[in-house]
Amino acid sequence: MTRSVETTSSEDSELSLPAPKERRRLREAAELTHDEVAAAVGVTAATVRSWESGRTDPRGRKRELYTQFLARLSDRPQDGGPAGAPGEAKTARAAEEPAADPPVPDRPTPDGPTSDTQAPDRPALDRPTPDRPAPDRPTADAPTSDARTEPERLPAEPPARVPVPGPAEAFDGLYALAARDLTRQAYLLTGRRALALEAVEKAFVQAWDRWPEVATDPDPVGWVRAIAYEYALSPWHRFRRAHRHLDKPPAEPADRILLDALLSLSPANRRTVLLYDGVGLDLPDTAAETEATTPTAGHRLVHAHADLADRIPELADVPLEKQSALLRDLFTALRPPVDLEPRPAAVVRGGGERRTRLWTRATLSLTAMIAVSTSYTLMTAPTRYEPPLAPGESVSGVPPLAGPQQLTERGKQLHDKLRADPQAGPARIAPRIE
């Protein structure tokens, strides 16, 4: 069963984007820099220069944000004057601000003059003005006094303080915004539900561990997406038993053909196609996220489209300029056969904190064990060198000594001679004639 997919005629018909020269003129009229426009749209300054020069055009969500931003710039000068030279936008902005309250004239003292001739520069307080009614005349019962009492002014209520969201609330908002879409994208990259959920959770746990860096990043969703893609496409997952086999294929034949064709691509081409056609990034942003040059990303995209056209019948009959729009519709219409609902943000954030505490405790315990072992070794180790005693060995061929041996005749003569002549000195060994 095949499914017919309606393709859009062109992206320009959906969003009216001005010409490149008009984009630059609007930015210069508002006296904005490339960095300010890039921060407002969520891209880099180099991408804004590329859009204004006409080398590339924004696509997807970035195109919509850029078009709305230019529309606001084009409407802003019309309130303050004709659109023209730079600097008029700030004049119009200053004109929109409310004027400051006029200074209140000083009240005359009772001893001071109150006539118009003595104070010609301000109206008399008792004289009615067009915007001020005449004061009531004092009655007989009312006390007369030169000093008029002013109405008591109530203290102005302080403006209500809007609670600033903390890091946990900001993280939960980012998770609610991007977790489901990132899980679906990771499933298209891997074809495995468990690996897709694991990759997204790992990415958000790392984002929570480095939240100051993520919170100040111009594109926090892109920061998390890059980590999730890297983890999902890691080649080490093939050695894990849980991720060796794919999940069951989709029920629709068209979805099954699309998923099989996408998984048949190399990891680099698969990631490039998903970022460019599925997410809607332009070519420079796709190249930057895949850590490749723009020509390399373009070549990968061309080869990936050719391989997909050979496997997907609906894509083979579509011109090259319409393949991106058709692939985007196919990715959006694909229905996974498994549930891709991620866990709540509080659970993911709490799991990351719990894992951090466990690692911290394990590190402290290992450090304590090393310190104790080192101390015990220093206390029990000898302070000087003591050579080891050589072990005894048995010697064969030597008769055992059983006691004193009997003297021979010659031995007896020598024994008697030594006893009879016990003198010492050289004369003892001198020969003599007997």
Order of alpha helices (4+ residues) and beta strands (2+ residues): alpha-alpha-alpha-alpha-alpha-alpha-alpha-alpha-alpha-alpha-alpha-alpha-alpha-alpha-alpha-alpha-alpha-alpha
